[in-house]
């Protein structure tokens, strides 16, 4: 935290920290919830409630979610489903934005989704559910020859394996159509299953790159000494969203300009720029960026240039 106090781009740090915290929490790889809370408390003391509101919201989502999981598990026992199924509900405003591919889900999974949707709608009528399949994970029981394995995979990988379960060969184009996935998602997905350490899927021709002309089939010759195998997949999202950071900065600069001008009514450019820089604690924008935001506010009729001096601005109520 002492090093953190010297950072000039605290907002960018916050975005990266939120992404990494989300990965730790959702993948259950956090060393301790108490340590996470202690770190967030230190950041809160340094920067205020606004800086850590989303981080605290993420931890709260998981705390509330554990109670709902128990209640839903009781409901699931009333239905004859072929799989164990659990859901983690997240509040969209707290968590990073994730890819939401509209993948075609197998019938058994769809049945579980429908049961949860019905249960959740009755319990929270004002909330809208949006499934983020890119964050899900599954344990797939697979048999290769006489050996049975537990494959720990993502939901997208599980859906792809299910599509190849019949033992017939499928081209990349056919898989793309059957699963309803875009190239930028299907390529890393099939790469993880056919080109990495555990090749549970055979690719023709054999290479380290996925091409639209490739064909895939379940690898009947697959063998491994371990019974439980974790097959990682390349992350579909970046460590942080630079575009989102810039949008937040734009909004913060404009809000600061409007606050200052509303209070002062008339102000010279140099004074306005100095006051904006003093108000923005989490980052220090380039003066040219501030000037650009002032011009934008003039175009939108929040401010106007003084008729007597073009370097003086008047606030328009």
C-alpha positions in Angstrom: 0.0 0.0 0.0 3.0 2.3 0.6 4.1 1.8 -3.0 0.5 2.2 -4.2 0.4 5.7 -2.7 3.1 6.8 -5.3 1.1 5.6 -8.3 -0.1 8.3 -10.6 -2.7 6.1 -12.4 -4.6 4.6 -9.5 -7.7 4.1 -11.6 -5.8 1.8 -14.0 -4.4 -0.1 -11.0 -8.0 -0.5 -9.7 -9.2 -1.9 -13.0 -6.4 -4.5 -13.2 -6.7 -5.4 -9.5 -10.5 -5.9 -9.9 -9.9 -8.3 -12.9 -7.3 -10.3 -10.9 -9.5 -10.4 -7.8 -12.4 -11.6 -9.9 -10.3 -14.5 -11.3 -9.1 -15.5 -7.9 -12.6 -15.5 -6.4 -14.4 -17.2 -9.3 -11.7 -19.9 -9.7 -11.5 -20.4 -5.9 -7.8 -19.6 -5.9 -7.8 -16.9 -3.3 -5.4 -17.7 -0.4 -7.9 -16.3 2.1 -11.1 -14.2 2.1 -9.8 -12.4 5.2 -6.6 -11.4 3.4 -8.6 -10.1 0.5 -10.8 -8.1 2.9 -7.8 -6.7 4.7 -6.2 -5.5 1.4 -9.4 -3.9 0.3 -9.7 -2.1 3.7 -6.2 -0.7 3.3 -7.1 0.6 -0.2 -10.3 2.1 1.2 -8.4 4.0 3.9 -6.0 5.3 1.2 -8.6 6.3 -1.5 -12.1 6.3 0.0 -15.3 4.3 -0.4 -15.8 5.1 -4.1 -12.5 3.4 -5.0 -13.3 0.1 -3.3 -17.1 -0.1 -3.7 -17.0 -2.6 -6.6 -14.4 -4.8 -4.8 -16.5 -5.0 -1.7 -19.6 -5.7 -3.8 -17.8 -8.7 -5.4 -17.0 -10.2 -2.0 -20.6 -9.6 -0.9 -21.9 -11.3 -4.0 -20.1 -14.5 -3.1 -21.1 -14.3 0.6 -24.8 -14.0 -0.4 -24.4 -16.6 -3.1 -23.3 -19.3 -0.8 -26.6 -19.1 1.1 -28.6 -19.3 -2.1 -26.5 -22.2 -3.4 -27.6 -24.3 -0.4 -31.2 -23.4 -1.0 -31.1 -24.2 -4.7 -29.4 -27.5 -4.1 -32.4 -28.6 -2.0 -34.6 -27.6 -4.9 -32.5 -29.5 -7.4 -33.0 -32.8 -5.5 -36.7 -32.6 -6.4 -35.7 -33.0 -10.1 -34.3 -36.1 -11.9 -31.3 -34.5 -13.6 -28.3 -36.4 -14.8 -25.7 -34.0 -13.5 -24.7 -32.0 -10.4 -25.4 -28.3 -11.1 -24.6 -25.1 -9.3 -24.9 -21.4 -10.2 -23.0 -18.3 -8.9 -25.1 -15.2 -9.3 -23.1 -12.0 -9.8 -24.2 -8.3 -9.8 -23.2 -7.0 -13.2 -22.2 -3.5 -11.9 -19.5 -4.9 -9.5 -17.7 -7.4 -11.8 -15.6 -6.9 -14.9 -17.3 -7.3 -18.3 -16.9 -10.8 -19.8 -17.5 -12.3 -23.2 -21.0 -13.7 -23.4 -21.0 -16.1 -26.4 -24.5 -17.5 -27.3 -23.3 -21.1 -27.4 -25.7 -23.9 -28.1 -26.1 -25.8 -24.8 -26.8 -29.5 -24.7 -30.3 -30.6 -23.6 -29.2 -31.9 -20.2 -27.6 -28.6 -19.3 -30.5 -26.6 -20.7 -32.9 -28.5 -18.3 -30.7 -27.4 -15.4 -30.6 -23.8 -16.6 -34.4 -23.8 -16.9 -34.9 -25.1 -13.4 -32.6 -22.4 -11.9 -34.2 -19.7 -14.0 -37.6 -20.6 -12.8 -36.5 -20.8 -9.1 -34.6 -17.5 -9.4 -37.5 -15.7 -11.1 -39.8 -16.7 -8.3 -37.4 -15.6 -5.6 -36.2 -12.3 -7.3 -38.9 -11.1 -9.7 -37.2 -7.7 -10.4 -33.8 -9.2 -11.5 -32.8 -10.3 -15.0 -30.5 -13.2 -15.5 -27.8 -13.3 -18.2 -25.8 -16.5 -18.5 -22.0 -16.0 -18.9 -20.9 -19.4 -20.1 -17.3 -18.3 -20.5 -16.9 -18.2 -16.7 -18.4 -21.6 -16.0 -16.5 -24.9 -15.3 -17.4 -28.5 -15.4 -16.1 -32.0 -14.6 -16.7 -34.3 -17.5 -16.4 -38.1 -17.0 -14.7 -39.4 -20.2 -13.8 -43.0 -21.2 -10.9 -43.6 -23.5 -10.4 -47.3 -24.2 -10.8 -49.1 -20.8 -9.8 -46.1 -18.7 -12.1 -43.5 -17.2 -11.0 -40.0 -16.5 -12.5 -36.9 -14.8 -11.7 -34.0 -17.1 -11.8 -30.6 -15.3 -12.7 -28.2 -18.1 -14.6 -24.9 -18.7 -18.2 -24.9 -19.7 -17.3 -24.1 -23.3 -14.8 -27.0 -23.5 -17.5 -29.3 -22.0 -20.0 -28.3 -24.7 -17.3 -28.9 -27.5 -16.5 -32.3 -26.0 -20.2 -33.2 -26.0 -20.4 -32.3 -29.7 -17.6 -34.7 -30.5 -19.0 -37.4 -28.2 -20.5 -39.5 -31.0 -17.1 -40.4 -32.3 -17.6 -38.9 -35.7 -15.2 -36.4 -37.2 -16.3 -32.7 -37.6 -14.6 -29.9 -39.4 -13.9 -26.5 -37.8 -16.7 -25.0 -39.9 -19.2 -27.7 -38.8 -18.3 -27.2 -35.1 -18.7 -23.4 -35.6 -22.2 -23.9 -36.9 -23.2 -26.6 -34.4 -21.9 -24.6 -31.3 -22.8 -21.1 -32.7 -19.4 -19.8 -31.7 -17.2 -17.1 -33.4 -13.7 -17.9 -34.6 -12.0 -15.8 -31.9 -13.6 -18.1 -29.3 -13.6 -21.4 -31.1 -9.9 -21.3 -32.1 -8.5 -21.1 -28.5 -11.2 -23.5 -27.4 -10.2 -26.3 -29.8 -6.5 -25.4 -29.4 -6.8 -26.3 -25.7 -8.3 -29.7 -26.4 -6.2 -30.8 -29.4 -2.8 -29.0 -29.3 -1.8 -28.7 -25.6 -0.5 -31.2 -23.1 -3.6 -33.3 -22.9 -4.8 -34.0 -26.4 -8.2 -35.5 -25.7 -9.2 -34.4 -29.3 -7.3 -35.4 -32.4 -6.8 -32.7 -35.1 -6.1 -33.3 -38.8 -3.7 -32.2 -40.0 -1.5 -32.3 -36.8 -0.1 -28.9 -36.0 0.0 -26.2 -33.3 -2.3 -23.8 -35.1 -6.1 -24.0 -35.6 -7.2 -23.4 -39.2 -10.7 -23.2 -40.7 -9.8 -26.3 -42.8 -9.0 -28.5 -39.8 -11.0 -31.6 -38.8 -11.5 -32.9 -35.2 -12.4 -36.2 -33.6 -12.3 -37.6 -30.1 -8.8 -39.1 -29.5 -9.5 -42.8 -29.0 -5.8 -43.4 -28.2 -5.6 -40.9 -25.4 -3.9 -42.2 -22.2 -2.7 -40.6 -19.0 -1.4 -41.8 -15.7 -3.6 -39.4 -13.7 -7.4 -40.0 -13.4 -8.2 -36.3 -12.7 -7.0 -34.1 -15.4 -7.3 -30.3 -15.6 -7.3 -28.9 -19.1 -6.7 -25.1 -19.0 -7.9 -22.8 -21.7 -6.4 -19.4 -22.8 -8.3 -16.5 -21.2 -10.8 -14.9 -23.5 -10.5 -11.5 -21.8 -7.6 -9.1 -21.3 -6.0 -8.3 -17.9 -7.9 -5.0 -18.0 -10.1 -3.0 -20.4 -8.1 0.1 -21.4 -11.1 1.5 -23.3 -13.2 1.2 -20.1 -10.6 3.0 -18.1 -10.5 5.9 -20.7 -14.3 6.2 -20.7 -14.3 6.4 -16.9 -11.5 9.1 -17.0 -13.5 11.1 -19.6 -16.6 11.0 -17.3 -14.5 12.0 -14.2 -12.9 14.9 -16.0 -16.2 16.2 -17.4 -18.0 15.8 -14.0 -15.1 17.7 -12.3 -15.3 20.6 -14.8 -19.1 20.9 -14.4 -18.9 20.8 -10.6 -16.3 23.6 -10.6 -18.1 25.8 -13.1 -21.4 25.3 -11.4 -19.9 26.7 -8.2 -17.7 29.4 -9.7 -20.0 30.4 -12.7 -17.1 32.2 -14.5 -13.5 31.0 -14.6 -10.3 31.5 -16.7 -8.9 28.5 -18.5 -5.7 28.3 -16.5 -7.6 28.4 -13.2 -10.2 25.8 -14.3 -7.4 23.5 -15.5 -5.6 23.8 -12.1 -8.7 23.1 -10.1 -9.6 20.1 -12.2 -6.1 18.6 -11.7 -6.4 19.2 -7.9 -9.8 17.4 -7.7 -8.8 14.3 -9.7 -7.0 12.1 -7.1 -6.8 8.8 -8.9 -5.0 10.0 -12.1 -3.4 13.1 -13.6 -4.8 13.8 -17.1 -2.8 15.6 -19.7 -3.8 19.3 -19.9 -4.6 18.8 -23.6 -7.2 16.1 -22.6 -8.8 18.6 -20.2 -9.0 21.2 -22.9 -10.6 18.7 -25.3 -13.3 17.8 -22.6 -13.9 21.6 -22.1 -14.5 21.9 -25.9 -16.8 19.0 -25.8 -18.9 20.5 -23.0 -19.1 23.8 -24.9 -20.5 21.9 -27.9 -23.1 20.3 -25.6 -24.1 23.7 -24.1 -22.8 23.1 -20.6 -20.3 26.0 -21.0 -19.7 29.0 -23.2 -16.7 31.2 -24.0 -16.9 34.7 -22.7 -17.6 37.3 -25.4 -14.9 39.6 -24.0 -12.1 36.9 -23.5 -12.0 33.5 -25.3 -9.9 32.1 -22.5 -12.7 32.6 -20.0 -15.6 30.3 -19.6 -19.2 30.9 -18.4 -21.4 28.2 -16.9 -24.7 27.7 -18.6 -27.4 26.7 -16.1 
